[in-house]
């Protein structure tokens, strides 16, 4: 045997072993107990802030995220906007302001974590709540209930986003920054209108999310009846999480500019932690701009400044 052969085999073995160890060293486990999120076996008290990637441009993402880190944040929270990622059924768009992968990677490069609110209903004063317009024209569809047509489309988009994040190795278990995911949003506000169908839909949405195997916990914003293991508010077996502490409010044409005194905001945060909270999010930390026709809701202005810690400009 050539003397080079054992050396070559040894080098190949070392290289494969190094890659294996590197990949596994980067992986992060995210679980929870009754007190807090548990990351790599340690309870964490986390400060988070909302930055919606399409409400700014890729050129300023690094600056916004670094300023957020300097402000003491551990996590960046964002919605995912279905109507711009799938403007035509089956045709996807992830470029420019809608380059979700680039945004998540930019957060990771700053050493921060991500809470990805996939929804796909967002609200967020965004046009049609984030739903694509073509969804409305599917005959027989009914949104956010036990309608098979809607559930099929919702699950397809959830799977698309989760699949993309997995492909790019962006979940914590893959060495990525995503430590939390969210299905649906503020459904409790409308669930009563659907009655039993609403309750069944909540259970279906939870099961659909868990079936995607993200390896990170899922939340439902303000959903008291969310089934295990989805986070529910004020549960003795789940950590106290505040995903939307409003730093201000959105602007509307013809109305005064909203303002929340910083002293009031700071007191609310301190009070939350004093009461046992361990995950807090400023909504918004940077509000940004409603470009084009993205604003949704009566008289919502182009500016989405939100009186946030980092202002629009």
TORROTOR-157487 format. One record per residue (C-alpha): residue number from 0; residue in three letters; x, y, z. Coordinates in Angstrom, 2 decimals, always signed. Example, Ala and Ser with C-alpha at 12.3 -4.5 7.8 and 13.67 -1.06 7.14 Angstrom:
! TORROTOR-157487
+-----+-----+---------+---------+---------+
:   n : res :       u :       v :       w :
+-----+-----+---------+---------+---------+
:   0 : ALA :  +12.30 :   -4.50 :   +7.80 :
:   1 : SER :  +13.67 :   -1.06 :   +7.14 :
+-----+-----+---------+---------+---------+
***
This chain:
! TORROTOR-157487
+-----+-----+---------+---------+---------+
:   n : res :       u :       v :       w :
+-----+-----+---------+---------+---------+
:   0 : UNK :   +0.00 :   +0.00 :   +0.00 :
:   1 : UNK :   +1.24 :   +3.49 :   -0.83 :
:   2 : UNK :   +2.35 :   +5.37 :   +2.31 :
:   3 : UNK :   +0.12 :   +8.25 :   +1.20 :
:   4 : UNK :   -3.02 :   +6.11 :   +1.44 :
:   5 : UNK :   -3.16 :   +5.77 :   +5.27 :
:   6 : UNK :   -2.37 :   +9.46 :   +5.59 :
:   7 : UNK :   -5.15 :  +10.34 :   +3.14 :
:   8 : UNK :   -7.63 :   +8.11 :   +4.97 :
:   9 : UNK :   -6.62 :   +9.65 :   +8.29 :
:  10 : UNK :   -7.13 :  +13.15 :   +6.94 :
:  11 : UNK :  -10.55 :  +12.22 :   +5.56 :
:  12 : UNK :  -11.54 :  +10.74 :   +8.95 :
:  13 : UNK :  -10.34 :  +13.83 :  +10.81 :
:  14 : UNK :  -12.20 :  +16.12 :   +8.39 :
:  15 : UNK :  -15.46 :  +14.18 :   +8.70 :
:  16 : UNK :  -15.12 :  +14.02 :  +12.50 :
:  17 : UNK :  -14.41 :  +17.76 :  +12.66 :
:  18 : UNK :  -17.47 :  +18.61 :  +10.54 :
:  19 : UNK :  -19.64 :  +16.31 :  +12.69 :
:  20 : UNK :  -18.38 :  +17.88 :  +15.92 :
:  21 : UNK :  -18.72 :  +21.41 :  +14.52 :
:  22 : UNK :  -22.34 :  +20.84 :  +13.46 :
:  23 : UNK :  -23.28 :  +19.30 :  +16.80 :
:  24 : UNK :  -21.40 :  +21.93 :  +18.81 :
:  25 : UNK :  -23.47 :  +24.63 :  +17.13 :
:  26 : UNK :  -26.83 :  +22.95 :  +17.75 :
:  27 : UNK :  -28.96 :  +24.41 :  +20.54 :
:  28 : UNK :  -31.76 :  +22.74 :  +22.48 :
:  29 : UNK :  -34.76 :  +24.87 :  +23.41 :
:  30 : UNK :  -37.32 :  +23.62 :  +25.92 :
:  31 : UNK :  -39.18 :  +25.23 :  +28.82 :
:  32 : UNK :  -40.41 :  +24.67 :  +32.33 :
:  33 : UNK :  -42.90 :  +26.59 :  +34.47 :
:  34 : UNK :  -40.45 :  +29.46 :  +34.94 :
:  35 : UNK :  -38.65 :  +30.16 :  +31.67 :
:  36 : UNK :  -37.41 :  +29.06 :  +28.30 :
:  37 : UNK :  -34.56 :  +26.61 :  +28.86 :
:  38 : UNK :  -31.76 :  +26.98 :  +26.32 :
:  39 : UNK :  -29.02 :  +24.36 :  +26.43 :
:  40 : UNK :  -30.17 :  +23.36 :  +29.91 :
:  41 : UNK :  -30.21 :  +26.88 :  +31.37 :
:  42 : UNK :  -33.21 :  +29.02 :  +32.20 :
:  43 : UNK :  -33.06 :  +32.33 :  +30.35 :
:  44 : UNK :  -34.59 :  +35.72 :  +31.03 :
:  45 : UNK :  -34.96 :  +37.23 :  +27.56 :
:  46 : UNK :  -35.62 :  +40.70 :  +26.22 :
:  47 : UNK :  -37.06 :  +40.77 :  +22.71 :
:  48 : UNK :  -38.08 :  +43.42 :  +20.20 :
:  49 : UNK :  -40.17 :  +43.40 :  +17.03 :
:  50 : UNK :  -38.64 :  +44.41 :  +13.70 :
:  51 : UNK :  -40.66 :  +43.55 :  +10.58 :
:  52 : UNK :  -38.20 :  +42.94 :   +7.76 :
:  53 : UNK :  -40.41 :  +44.36 :   +4.92 :
:  54 : UNK :  -40.89 :  +47.64 :   +6.79 :
:  55 : UNK :  -37.27 :  +48.55 :   +6.14 :
:  56 : UNK :  -34.67 :  +47.58 :   +3.53 :
:  57 : UNK :  -31.87 :  +44.99 :   +3.58 :
:  58 : UNK :  -29.28 :  +47.76 :   +3.52 :
:  59 : UNK :  -30.29 :  +48.96 :   +6.99 :
:  60 : UNK :  -31.03 :  +45.59 :   +8.62 :
:  61 : UNK :  -27.51 :  +45.20 :  +10.08 :
:  62 : UNK :  -27.61 :  +48.67 :  +11.66 :
:  63 : UNK :  -31.11 :  +48.14 :  +13.10 :
:  64 : UNK :  -30.18 :  +44.79 :  +14.57 :
:  65 : UNK :  -26.88 :  +45.98 :  +16.04 :
:  66 : UNK :  -28.65 :  +48.95 :  +17.62 :
:  67 : UNK :  -31.18 :  +46.52 :  +19.07 :
:  68 : UNK :  -28.36 :  +44.46 :  +20.53 :
:  69 : UNK :  -26.75 :  +47.57 :  +22.01 :
:  70 : UNK :  -30.15 :  +48.36 :  +23.55 :
:  71 : UNK :  -30.05 :  +45.10 :  +25.48 :
:  72 : UNK :  -32.14 :  +42.78 :  +23.30 :
:  73 : UNK :  -31.53 :  +39.04 :  +23.10 :
:  74 : UNK :  -34.23 :  +38.21 :  +20.54 :
:  75 : UNK :  -35.71 :  +39.77 :  +17.39 :
:  76 : UNK :  -39.36 :  +38.99 :  +16.72 :
:  77 : UNK :  -41.03 :  +39.23 :  +13.30 :
:  78 : UNK :  -44.16 :  +38.18 :  +11.49 :
:  79 : UNK :  -44.02 :  +36.37 :   +8.14 :
:  80 : UNK :  -46.11 :  +38.04 :   +5.42 :
:  81 : UNK :  -47.87 :  +35.46 :   +3.27 :
:  82 : UNK :  -49.35 :  +37.85 :   +0.69 :
:  83 : UNK :  -45.95 :  +39.10 :   -0.46 :
:  84 : UNK :  -44.19 :  +35.74 :   -0.22 :
:  85 : UNK :  -46.86 :  +34.05 :   -2.36 :
:  86 : UNK :  -48.51 :  +36.82 :   -4.45 :
:  87 : UNK :  -49.75 :  +34.20 :   -6.92 :
:  88 : UNK :  -50.69 :  +30.74 :   -5.71 :
:  89 : UNK :  -47.66 :  +28.46 :   -5.98 :
:  90 : UNK :  -45.30 :  +31.29 :   -7.01 :
:  91 : UNK :  -43.00 :  +32.36 :   -4.17 :
:  92 : UNK :  -41.01 :  +35.54 :   -3.65 :
:  93 : UNK :  -38.14 :  +35.95 :   -1.20 :
:  94 : UNK :  -36.14 :  +38.85 :   -2.63 :
:  95 : UNK :  -35.28 :  +42.40 :   -1.55 :
:  96 : UNK :  -37.28 :  +43.53 :   +1.47 :
:  97 : UNK :  -38.89 :  +40.08 :   +1.57 :
:  98 : UNK :  -35.66 :  +38.09 :   +1.80 :
:  99 : UNK :  -36.62 :  +36.32 :   +5.00 :
: 100 : UNK :  -33.56 :  +34.05 :   +5.03 :
: 101 : UNK :  -31.22 :  +37.03 :   +4.73 :
: 102 : UNK :  -33.01 :  +38.82 :   +7.57 :
: 103 : UNK :  -32.80 :  +35.81 :   +9.90 :
: 104 : UNK :  -29.13 :  +35.34 :   +9.02 :
: 105 : UNK :  -28.44 :  +39.02 :   +9.70 :
: 106 : UNK :  -29.92 :  +38.57 :  +13.17 :
: 107 : UNK :  -27.75 :  +35.50 :  +13.69 :
: 108 : UNK :  -24.61 :  +37.36 :  +12.60 :
: 109 : UNK :  -25.27 :  +39.89 :  +15.37 :
: 110 : UNK :  -25.42 :  +37.08 :  +17.92 :
: 111 : UNK :  -29.15 :  +37.43 :  +18.59 :
: 112 : UNK :  -32.01 :  +34.92 :  +18.49 :
: 113 : UNK :  -35.26 :  +34.94 :  +16.49 :
: 114 : UNK :  -38.92 :  +34.45 :  +17.33 :
: 115 : UNK :  -40.56 :  +33.66 :  +13.97 :
: 116 : UNK :  -44.29 :  +34.38 :  +13.93 :
: 117 : UNK :  -45.37 :  +32.43 :  +10.85 :
: 118 : UNK :  -49.10 :  +32.79 :  +11.47 :
: 119 : UNK :  -49.90 :  +32.92 :   +8.63 :
: 120 : UNK :  -52.47 :  +35.47 :   +9.82 :
: 121 : UNK :  -50.44 :  +38.44 :  +10.99 :
: 122 : UNK :  -52.77 :  +41.42 :  +11.54 :
: 123 : UNK :  -49.89 :  +43.91 :  +12.19 :
: 124 : UNK :  -51.86 :  +46.69 :  +10.45 :
: 125 : UNK :  -50.76 :  +44.94 :   +7.24 :
: 126 : UNK :  -52.88 :  +44.73 :   +4.10 :
: 127 : UNK :  -55.48 :  +41.92 :   +4.39 :
: 128 : UNK :  -53.81 :  +40.83 :   +7.63 :
: 129 : UNK :  -51.06 :  +39.21 :   +5.57 :
: 130 : UNK :  -53.38 :  +36.90 :   +3.63 :
: 131 : UNK :  -52.86 :  +36.83 :   -0.15 :
: 132 : UNK :  -55.75 :  +38.26 :   -2.16 :
: 133 : UNK :  -56.09 :  +35.12 :   -4.30 :
: 134 : UNK :  -57.07 :  +33.21 :   -1.15 :
: 135 : UNK :  -60.31 :  +35.20 :   -1.02 :
: 136 : UNK :  -61.36 :  +33.99 :   -4.46 :
: 137 : UNK :  -61.18 :  +30.25 :   -3.80 :
: 138 : UNK :  -64.83 :  +29.13 :   -4.09 :
: 139 : UNK :  -66.26 :  +27.94 :   -0.78 :
: 140 : UNK :  -63.33 :  +29.07 :   +1.37 :
: 141 : UNK :  -63.88 :  +30.48 :   +4.86 :
: 142 : UNK :  -60.94 :  +31.96 :   +6.74 :
: 143 : UNK :  -59.62 :  +30.85 :  +10.13 :
: 144 : UNK :  -62.08 :  +28.07 :  +10.91 :
: 145 : UNK :  -62.56 :  +24.35 :  +10.25 :
: 146 : UNK :  -62.88 :  +24.92 :   +6.51 :
: 147 : UNK :  -60.93 :  +22.25 :   +4.64 :
: 148 : UNK :  -60.00 :  +24.60 :   +1.78 :
: 149 : UNK :  -58.51 :  +27.15 :   +4.15 :
: 150 : UNK :  -56.72 :  +24.56 :   +6.28 :
: 151 : UNK :  -55.14 :  +23.04 :   +3.17 :
: 152 : UNK :  -53.73 :  +26.41 :   +2.05 :
: 153 : UNK :  -52.63 :  +27.43 :   +5.54 :
: 154 : UNK :  -50.80 :  +24.16 :   +6.16 :
: 155 : UNK :  -49.14 :  +24.37 :   +2.75 :
: 156 : UNK :  -47.72 :  +27.82 :   +3.57 :
: 157 : UNK :  -46.68 :  +26.85 :   +7.09 :
: 158 : UNK :  -44.85 :  +23.85 :   +5.64 :
: 159 : UNK :  -43.22 :  +26.06 :   +2.99 :
: 160 : UNK :  -41.76 :  +28.46 :   +5.55 :
: 161 : UNK :  -40.72 :  +25.75 :   +8.01 :
: 162 : UNK :  -39.17 :  +23.79 :   +5.15 :
: 163 : UNK :  -37.24 :  +26.84 :   +3.97 :
: 164 : UNK :  -35.91 :  +27.51 :   +7.46 :
: 165 : UNK :  -34.87 :  +23.86 :   +7.81 :
: 166 : UNK :  -33.22 :  +23.86 :   +4.39 :
: 167 : UNK :  -31.16 :  +26.89 :   +5.41 :
: 168 : UNK :  -30.42 :  +25.35 :   +8.85 :
: 169 : UNK :  -31.94 :  +28.26 :  +10.74 :
: 170 : UNK :  -33.67 :  +26.48 :  +13.62 :
: 171 : UNK :  -31.78 :  +26.36 :  +16.91 :
: 172 : UNK :  -31.30 :  +22.60 :  +16.77 :
: 173 : UNK :  -29.51 :  +23.09 :  +13.44 :
: 174 : UNK :  -27.22 :  +25.79 :  +14.77 :
: 175 : UNK :  -29.56 :  +28.59 :  +13.69 :
: 176 : UNK :  -31.04 :  +31.51 :  +15.67 :
: 177 : UNK :  -34.76 :  +30.55 :  +15.65 :
: 178 : UNK :  -35.76 :  +29.59 :  +19.19 :
: 179 : UNK :  -39.53 :  +30.11 :  +18.98 :
: 180 : UNK :  -42.23 :  +29.84 :  +16.33 :
: 181 : UNK :  -45.82 :  +31.07 :  +16.30 :
: 182 : UNK :  -48.93 :  +29.67 :  +14.62 :
: 183 : UNK :  -52.04 :  +31.87 :  +14.18 :
: 184 : UNK :  -52.26 :  +35.24 :  +15.94 :
: 185 : UNK :  -54.69 :  +36.83 :  +18.38 :
: 186 : UNK :  -57.34 :  +34.28 :  +17.42 :
: 187 : UNK :  -58.94 :  +34.48 :  +20.84 :
: 188 : UNK :  -60.34 :  +37.88 :  +19.83 :
: 189 : UNK :  -62.54 :  +36.28 :  +17.12 :
: 190 : UNK :  -62.88 :  +32.66 :  +18.28 :
: 191 : UNK :  -66.21 :  +33.34 :  +19.98 :
: 192 : UNK :  -67.78 :  +34.19 :  +16.60 :
: 193 : UNK :  -67.07 :  +30.68 :  +15.32 :
: 194 : UNK :  -68.27 :  +28.80 :  +18.39 :
: 195 : UNK :  -67.37 :  +25.10 :  +18.40 :
: 196 : UNK :  -65.77 :  +25.43 :  +14.96 :
: 197 : UNK :  -63.36 :  +27.97 :  +16.44 :
: 198 : UNK :  -62.36 :  +25.61 :  +19.24 :
: 199 : UNK :  -61.77 :  +22.80 :  +16.74 :
: 200 : UNK :  -59.71 :  +25.13 :  +14.57 :
: 201 : UNK :  -57.44 :  +26.05 :  +17.50 :
: 202 : UNK :  -56.74 :  +22.38 :  +18.13 :
: 203 : UNK :  -56.14 :  +21.73 :  +14.43 :
: 204 : UNK :  -53.74 :  +24.69 :  +14.12 :
: 205 : UNK :  -51.76 :  +23.48 :  +17.13 :
: 206 : UNK :  -51.55 :  +19.93 :  +15.79 :
: 207 : UNK :  -50.53 :  +21.21 :  +12.34 :
: 208 : UNK :  -47.72 :  +23.29 :  +13.84 :
: 209 : UNK :  -46.37 :  +20.47 :  +16.00 :
: 210 : UNK :  -46.48 :  +18.06 :  +13.05 :
: 211 : UNK :  -43.91 :  +20.20 :  +11.22 :
: 212 : UNK :  -41.24 :  +19.20 :  +13.76 :
: 213 : UNK :  -39.39 :  +22.48 :  +14.14 :
: 214 : UNK :  -37.70 :  +21.24 :  +17.36 :
: 215 : UNK :  -38.47 :  +24.62 :  +18.99 :
: 216 : UNK :  -41.51 :  +25.56 :  +21.11 :
: 217 : UNK :  -44.62 :  +27.01 :  +19.46 :
: 218 : UNK :  -46.74 :  +29.84 :  +20.83 :
: 219 : UNK :  -50.21 :  +31.18 :  +20.02 :
: 220 : UNK :  -50.44 :  +34.85 :  +20.92 :
: 221 : UNK :  -53.19 :  +35.30 :  +23.55 :
: 222 : UNK :  -54.81 :  +31.88 :  +23.20 :
: 223 : UNK :  -56.09 :  +30.67 :  +26.57 :
: 224 : UNK :  -57.40 :  +27.36 :  +25.19 :
: 225 : UNK :  -54.33 :  +26.41 :  +23.16 :
: 226 : UNK :  -53.63 :  +22.69 :  +23.76 :
: 227 : UNK :  -50.32 :  +21.34 :  +25.01 :
: 228 : UNK :  -47.52 :  +21.76 :  +24.17 :
: 229 : UNK :  -48.45 :  +25.20 :  +22.71 :
: 230 : UNK :  -47.82 :  +28.08 :  +25.13 :
: 231 : UNK :  -50.90 :  +29.46 :  +26.86 :
: 232 : UNK :  -51.11 :  +32.70 :  +28.87 :
: 233 : UNK :  -51.01 :  +32.48 :  +32.67 :
: 234 : UNK :  -50.53 :  +28.71 :  +32.78 :
: 235 : UNK :  -48.84 :  +27.37 :  +35.94 :
: 236 : UNK :  -46.89 :  +24.87 :  +33.81 :
: 237 : UNK :  -45.63 :  +27.40 :  +31.24 :
: 238 : UNK :  -43.33 :  +30.43 :  +31.53 :
: 239 : UNK :  -44.86 :  +33.90 :  +31.55 :
: 240 : UNK :  -44.27 :  +35.46 :  +28.13 :
: 241 : UNK :  -45.32 :  +38.91 :  +26.90 :
: 242 : UNK :  -45.06 :  +38.93 :  +23.12 :
: 243 : UNK :  -46.56 :  +42.39 :  +22.54 :
: 244 : UNK :  -45.84 :  +45.19 :  +24.98 :
: 245 : UNK :  -46.75 :  +48.21 :  +22.86 :
: 246 : UNK :  -44.01 :  +50.83 :  +22.77 :
: 247 : UNK :  -46.60 :  +53.20 :  +21.32 :
: 248 : UNK :  -49.26 :  +52.77 :  +18.65 :
: 249 : UNK :  -49.62 :  +53.00 :  +14.89 :
: 250 : UNK :  -50.31 :  +56.32 :  +13.21 :
: 251 : UNK :  -53.63 :  +57.06 :  +11.49 :
: 252 : UNK :  -54.42 :  +59.89 :   +9.10 :
: 253 : UNK :  -56.39 :  +62.64 :  +10.82 :
: 254 : UNK :  -55.52 :  +61.54 :  +14.36 :
: 255 : UNK :  -52.90 :  +62.78 :  +16.86 :
: 256 : UNK :  -49.50 :  +61.09 :  +16.80 :
: 257 : UNK :  -49.57 :  +58.40 :  +19.51 :
: 258 : UNK :  -47.04 :  +58.66 :  +22.32 :
: 259 : UNK :  -46.33 :  +56.42 :  +25.29 :
: 260 : UNK :  -44.11 :  +57.95 :  +27.97 :
: 261 : UNK :  -40.90 :  +55.97 :  +28.32 :
: 262 : UNK :  -41.40 :  +55.95 :  +32.10 :
: 263 : UNK :  -44.69 :  +54.11 :  +31.67 :
: 264 : UNK :  -43.11 :  +51.58 :  +29.30 :
: 265 : UNK :  -40.17 :  +50.99 :  +31.64 :
: 266 : UNK :  -42.48 :  +50.54 :  +34.63 :
: 267 : UNK :  -44.57 :  +47.97 :  +32.73 :
: 268 : UNK :  -41.45 :  +45.97 :  +31.85 :
: 269 : UNK :  -40.10 :  +46.08 :  +35.41 :
: 270 : UNK :  -43.49 :  +45.10 :  +36.80 :
: 271 : UNK :  -43.73 :  +42.14 :  +34.40 :
: 272 : UNK :  -40.38 :  +40.73 :  +35.49 :
: 273 : UNK :  -41.20 :  +41.44 :  +39.14 :
: 274 : UNK :  -44.33 :  +39.30 :  +38.70 :
: 275 : UNK :  -42.29 :  +36.35 :  +37.41 :
: 276 : UNK :  -42.16 :  +37.05 :  +33.68 :
: 277 : UNK :  -39.11 :  +35.76 :  +31.82 :
: 278 : UNK :  -39.74 :  +36.62 :  +28.14 :
: 279 : UNK :  -40.70 :  +40.15 :  +27.18 :
: 280 : UNK :  -41.09 :  +41.71 :  +23.73 :
: 281 : UNK :  -41.31 :  +45.38 :  +22.73 :
: 282 : UNK :  -43.86 :  +45.76 :  +19.93 :
: 283 : UNK :  -42.30 :  +47.56 :  +18.11 :
: 284 : UNK :  -38.56 :  +48.06 :  +18.72 :
: 285 : UNK :  -38.29 :  +49.52 :  +15.22 :
: 286 : UNK :  -41.57 :  +50.19 :  +13.42 :
: 287 : UNK :  -40.40 :  +51.40 :  +10.04 :
: 288 : UNK :  -42.47 :  +52.25 :   +6.98 :
: 289 : UNK :  -45.52 :  +50.85 :   +5.19 :
: 290 : UNK :  -44.12 :  +50.91 :   +1.66 :
: 291 : UNK :  -46.45 :  +50.87 :   -1.34 :
: 292 : UNK :  -49.90 :  +49.51 :   -0.52 :
: 293 : UNK :  -48.87 :  +47.37 :   +2.44 :
: 294 : UNK :  -50.76 :  +49.32 :   +5.13 :
: 295 : UNK :  -53.96 :  +47.67 :   +6.29 :
: 296 : UNK :  -56.88 :  +48.95 :   +8.32 :
: 297 : UNK :  -58.88 :  +52.19 :   +8.22 :
: 298 : UNK :  -56.68 :  +55.28 :   +7.72 :
: 299 : UNK :  -53.42 :  +53.53 :   +8.75 :
: 300 : UNK :  -50.60 :  +55.89 :   +7.77 :
: 301 : UNK :  -47.53 :  +55.21 :   +5.65 :
: 302 : UNK :  -45.34 :  +55.66 :   +8.72 :
: 303 : UNK :  -45.27 :  +52.70 :  +11.11 :
: 304 : UNK :  -42.93 :  +54.49 :  +13.52 :
: 305 : UNK :  -44.97 :  +53.23 :  +16.52 :
: 306 : UNK :  -43.13 :  +55.61 :  +18.87 :
: 307 : UNK :  -40.57 :  +52.79 :  +19.02 :
: 308 : UNK :  -37.11 :  +52.97 :  +20.67 :
: 309 : UNK :  -35.49 :  +53.14 :  +17.20 :
: 310 : UNK :  -37.43 :  +55.70 :  +15.17 :
: 311 : UNK :  -38.39 :  +55.43 :  +11.51 :
: 312 : UNK :  -35.45 :  +57.45 :  +10.21 :
+-----+-----+---------+---------+---------+
***
